[in-house]
């Protein structure tokens, strides 16, 4: 069952994206979650994150999430790993991007873990 651990949240999130199941992917996030874009801009809230993930699904982008390490302290965990995305751009050309990612998970009062902050392209340098 997803949400039992940070690892299960990431696995369920990746599986939902692979299945092109936007509602299941969005369900892995806190309502007030934050996604940090490659340029350092922040996408706030589940609704805005849903729009960003919808674009990934609508453009048939493949996402490969690999967690290397998770550090947990009480109801908060930080995950470090890699993200690889691939697909075809609007010009039909194949692309692939790889990055080091940082994910913050939070355990709610219901005991389930969810994504709180995701920096799939790593943290901005400034």
C-alpha positions in Angstrom: 0.0 0.0 0.0 1.4 3.4 -0.9 2.0 5.9 1.9 3.3 3.4 4.4 6.9 4.7 3.9 8.7 7.4 1.9 9.9 4.6 -0.4 6.4 3.4 -1.1 5.2 7.0 -1.9 8.0 7.4 -4.5 7.3 3.9 -6.0 3.5 4.6 -6.2 4.1 8.0 -7.7 6.5 6.6 -10.4 4.0 3.8 -11.1 1.1 6.3 -11.5 3.1 8.4 -13.9 4.1 5.3 -15.9 0.4 4.3 -16.1 -0.5 7.9 -17.1 -2.8 8.0 -14.0 -2.9 11.7 -13.0 -5.3 11.4 -10.1 -3.2 8.6 -8.5 0.0 10.6 -9.0 -1.5 13.7 -7.5 -2.8 11.8 -4.5 0.8 11.2 -3.4 1.2 15.0 -2.6 0.2 17.1 0.3 -2.4 19.8 -0.4 0.1 22.5 0.2 3.1 20.8 -1.4 5.8 22.5 -3.3 7.7 21.6 -6.5 10.9 23.4 -7.3 11.5 23.8 -11.1 14.8 23.6 -12.8 15.0 27.4 -12.9 14.4 27.7 -9.2 10.8 28.8 -9.5 8.4 27.2 -7.1 5.1 25.6 -8.0 2.8 25.8 -5.0 -0.1 23.6 -4.0 -1.5 20.3 -5.3 -3.6 22.0 -8.0 -0.6 23.7 -9.6 1.4 20.5 -9.3 -1.4 18.6 -10.9 -1.2 20.9 -13.9 2.6 20.4 -14.2 2.2 16.6 -13.9 -0.6 16.7 -16.4 1.7 18.3 -18.9 4.2 15.4 -18.4 1.5 12.8 -19.0 -0.1 14.7 -21.9 3.3 15.0 -23.6 4.0 11.2 -23.1 7.2 11.9 -21.2 8.7 8.9 -19.4 9.9 9.4 -15.9 12.4 7.1 -14.1 12.9 7.8 -10.4 15.7 6.1 -8.5 16.0 6.7 -4.7 19.6 6.3 -3.5 19.1 7.2 0.1 16.4 8.3 2.6 17.0 10.0 5.9 14.1 10.0 8.4 13.6 11.9 11.5 10.2 11.4 13.1 7.5 12.5 10.7 9.8 14.0 8.1 12.1 12.4 5.6 14.5 13.6 2.9 15.2 11.4 -0.1 18.1 11.8 -2.5 18.2 10.2 -5.9 18.2 10.6 -9.6 15.5 11.5 -12.0 15.6 10.7 -15.7 13.0 12.0 -18.1 12.7 11.1 -21.8 10.4 11.5 -24.7 10.0 13.5 -27.9 9.9 17.3 -28.0 7.4 19.3 -30.1 9.8 19.1 -33.0 9.7 15.3 -32.9 13.3 15.0 -31.6 14.1 12.6 -28.8 15.4 14.0 -25.6 16.6 12.7 -22.3 17.5 14.6 -19.1 19.1 13.3 -16.0 19.4 15.1 -12.7 20.1 14.7 -9.0 16.9 15.1 -7.1 15.9 16.0 -3.5 12.5 15.1 -2.1 11.0 15.9 1.3 8.3 13.6 2.6 5.9 14.3 5.5 3.8 11.8 7.5 0.3 13.1 8.2 -1.9 12.6 11.3 -3.4 9.7 9.4 0.0 8.0 9.5 0.5 8.1 5.7 3.5 9.6 4.0 3.2 12.1 1.2 5.4 14.3 -1.0 5.8 17.7 0.6 8.7 19.3 -1.4 10.2 18.0 -4.6 13.2 19.4 -6.3 13.4 16.9 -9.2 16.3 18.9 -10.8 18.1 19.4 -7.5 18.2 22.5 -5.4 18.9 25.9 -7.1 22.5 27.1 -6.5 21.3 30.6 -5.6 
